[in-house]
């Protein structure tokens, strides 16, 4: 990972910093969708500054630590630290999540000192979307055009801007209960229950007393349903996104679900999770199947002998290409427009 180049929008920021006439800097925060190399550029240019590289995703944070200077503080948490910064850097991907970027614009602006500066870049030479978001902050936005994108800078002059919340709350039925689900930008299936998750809730049996592990819990809807149905058992909801875990914890508390534990994890090492009866997997389709492989390997490690792993997918052929020992596929059925695969651990 050390030789991975910066994302295009982050490279724009690095180049912009190299041409900056700024002579001093006390504190800065970088909100990167990549590896946070802009934080290294800041630390090199201003060795006495307090530079923080923030990530919502633990996997990205750990990969960033591999390439980040010791002078940079790398953190993973649901929101930006509640402190003041002189400078905020936001690399925006033209294919990125709009609500997440708006959320970060508002949060970083709220935390800037008066006179502090927000610099954002996007890998879209004809961008108007990011410009509009920054203009809504109030002060004049300076635009720097480049062949590969645009860099914008805006300086805070007052505290009059009112930040918006992009959190969502909605309900769904599980048997005879109506459960409230919380969601935030960057959490999988923000503002709704994913169709695959709904199919898993509908079709996977959860016996009373079961210990259940969900890998990639997202907003926690599946894990909460499992906890409700297991009654005297326990559900463990795992995700590398710290906001997903936060949302799951909030919803479990609101729904008074006591038998659910949410865990931020990216490497599958789960020492506090006991041997499980059931593992629930709804892997994302990006990542060239590596995330699905990771989920399957983790499920095999955490299931007891005779335990079941259920996978909801439209990529059944990919699962048939692998030997998943000690997991063995024993059933395949259609669940709405998906395949529901059942594996037994030897």
Buried (B, 14 or more C-beta within 10 A) or exposed (E): EEEEEBBBBBBBBBBBBEEEEEEEBBBBBBBBBBBBBBBBBBBBBBEEBBBBBBBBBBBBBBBBBEBBBEBBBBBBBBBBBEEEBBBBBBBBBBEBBEBBBBBBBBBBBBBBEEEBBBBBBBBBEEBEBBBEBBBBBBBEBEEBEBEBBBBBBBBBEEEEBEBEEBBBEBEBEBEEBEBBBBBBBBBBBBBBBBBBBBBBBEBBEBEEEBBBBBBBBBBBBBBBBBBBBBEEBBBBBBBBBBBBBBBBBBBBEEBEBEBBBBBBBBEBEBEEBEEBBBBBBBBEEEEEBEBBBBBBEBBBBBBEEEBBBBBBBEBBEEBEEEEBEEBEBEEEEEBEEBBBBBBBBE
